[in-house]
Amino acid sequence: MEQLSVERLMSTDLVTIESGAPAAEAAVRMLETGVNSIVVIDDDGQLAGLITATDFVTLVRENDPKDETLVEEFMTRDVVTVGPRDTVEELAEPTAHGYTHLPAVDEDGRLIGMVSTTDLTAYVSGKR
């Protein structure tokens, strides 16, 4: 298998939300766009966190789903990221540890894309 870089595999049409937004807004945005994760950004547009469908299941199980929880209260803060020059082989370790969405950031830490297990599956199956 060739050494494919993250840059060629990642999605760049990202769904984002501000860290102070209500969880309900994040849920609506995810449903409207059909994504399984949403990237949380701070006031400067920098990566602040990540919310996945699994995070919403946990939120609903632990709280009243109509509460006004802010996304920053339940997002993953210590987000594992990848760089655009990383190879598919280098994604094996984080995906083996259960990470299904890996934001791609440039040298300055700016968000530039996202690689998901769906992207990897499409690549391995030859559909990408």
C-alpha positions as CSV (number, residue, x, y, z in Angstrom):
1,M,0.0,0.0,0.0
2,E,1.3,3.5,-0.9
3,Q,2.2,6.0,1.7
4,L,-1.0,8.1,1.6
5,S,-0.8,11.4,3.6
6,V,-3.6,12.7,5.8
7,E,-3.7,15.8,3.6
8,R,-5.0,13.7,0.7
9,L,-7.5,11.7,2.8
10,M,-8.9,14.3,5.2
11,S,-12.2,16.2,4.8
12,T,-11.9,19.9,4.7
13,D,-15.6,20.8,4.6
14,L,-15.9,20.8,8.4
15,V,-19.0,21.4,10.6
16,T,-17.9,23.7,13.5
17,I,-19.6,25.3,16.5
18,E,-18.4,27.9,19.0
19,S,-17.5,26.7,22.5
20,G,-20.3,28.7,24.2
21,A,-23.1,27.4,22.0
22,P,-25.9,25.3,23.6
23,A,-25.7,21.5,23.1
24,A,-29.1,21.6,21.3
25,E,-27.6,23.8,18.6
26,A,-24.7,21.4,18.1
27,A,-27.2,18.5,17.8
28,V,-29.3,20.3,15.3
29,R,-26.3,21.3,13.2
30,M,-25.0,17.6,13.2
31,L,-28.5,16.3,12.2
32,E,-28.9,18.9,9.4
33,T,-25.5,18.2,7.9
34,G,-25.5,14.4,8.5
35,V,-22.1,14.3,10.3
36,N,-21.1,12.2,13.3
37,S,-18.9,14.8,14.8
38,I,-18.6,18.5,15.2
39,V,-15.5,20.5,15.9
40,V,-15.7,23.0,18.7
41,I,-13.7,26.2,18.1
42,D,-12.8,29.1,20.4
43,D,-13.2,32.8,19.8
44,D,-10.0,32.9,17.7
45,G,-11.2,30.0,15.4
46,Q,-8.7,27.6,17.1
47,L,-9.6,24.0,17.9
48,A,-11.0,23.8,21.4
49,G,-12.6,20.4,21.4
50,L,-14.6,17.7,19.6
51,I,-18.1,16.4,20.0
52,T,-19.1,13.0,18.6
53,A,-22.5,11.2,18.5
54,T,-21.2,9.1,21.4
55,D,-20.8,12.3,23.5
56,F,-24.5,13.1,22.9
57,V,-25.6,9.7,24.0
58,T,-23.7,10.2,27.3
59,L,-25.1,13.7,27.7
60,V,-28.7,12.5,27.3
61,R,-28.2,9.5,29.5
62,E,-26.7,11.7,32.3
63,N,-29.0,14.8,32.0
64,D,-32.3,16.1,31.0
65,P,-32.1,16.3,27.2
66,K,-33.8,19.7,27.2
67,D,-31.4,21.3,29.6
68,E,-29.2,24.2,28.5
69,T,-25.8,22.5,28.7
70,L,-23.1,24.3,26.7
71,V,-21.0,22.3,24.3
72,E,-17.8,23.3,26.3
73,E,-19.2,21.4,29.3
74,F,-19.1,18.0,27.6
75,M,-16.8,18.2,24.6
76,T,-13.6,16.2,24.5
77,R,-10.9,18.7,25.4
78,D,-7.7,16.7,25.0
79,V,-8.3,16.1,21.3
80,V,-5.8,13.8,19.5
81,T,-4.9,15.5,16.3
82,V,-2.9,14.6,13.1
83,G,-0.9,16.7,10.7
84,P,-1.4,17.0,7.0
85,R,1.9,15.1,6.2
86,D,1.1,12.2,8.5
87,T,0.6,8.9,6.7
88,V,-2.3,6.5,6.9
89,E,0.0,4.1,8.6
90,E,0.5,6.7,11.4
91,L,-3.2,6.8,12.0
92,A,-3.2,3.1,13.0
93,E,-2.3,3.9,16.7
94,P,-5.0,6.4,17.5
95,T,-7.7,4.4,15.7
96,A,-6.6,1.3,17.5
97,H,-7.3,3.2,20.8
98,G,-10.8,3.9,19.7
99,Y,-10.5,7.4,18.1
100,T,-12.9,7.6,15.3
101,H,-12.5,11.3,14.4
102,L,-9.0,12.9,14.1
103,P,-8.9,16.7,13.4
104,A,-6.0,17.7,11.2
105,V,-4.1,20.8,12.2
106,D,-1.3,22.7,10.6
107,E,2.1,23.6,12.1
108,D,0.4,26.5,14.0
109,G,-2.3,24.3,15.4
110,R,-5.0,25.7,13.1
111,L,-7.8,23.3,12.1
112,I,-7.5,22.4,8.4
113,G,-9.5,19.1,8.1
114,M,-10.8,15.9,9.6
115,V,-10.0,12.3,9.1
116,S,-12.6,9.8,10.2
117,T,-12.7,6.0,10.3
118,T,-15.2,6.4,7.5
119,D,-12.5,8.1,5.4
120,L,-10.1,5.3,6.2
121,T,-12.6,2.6,5.4
122,A,-13.4,4.3,2.0
123,Y,-9.7,4.5,1.2
124,V,-8.9,0.8,2.1
125,S,-12.0,-0.4,0.2
126,G,-10.8,1.5,-2.9
127,K,-13.7,4.0,-3.0
128,R,-11.5,7.0,-2.4
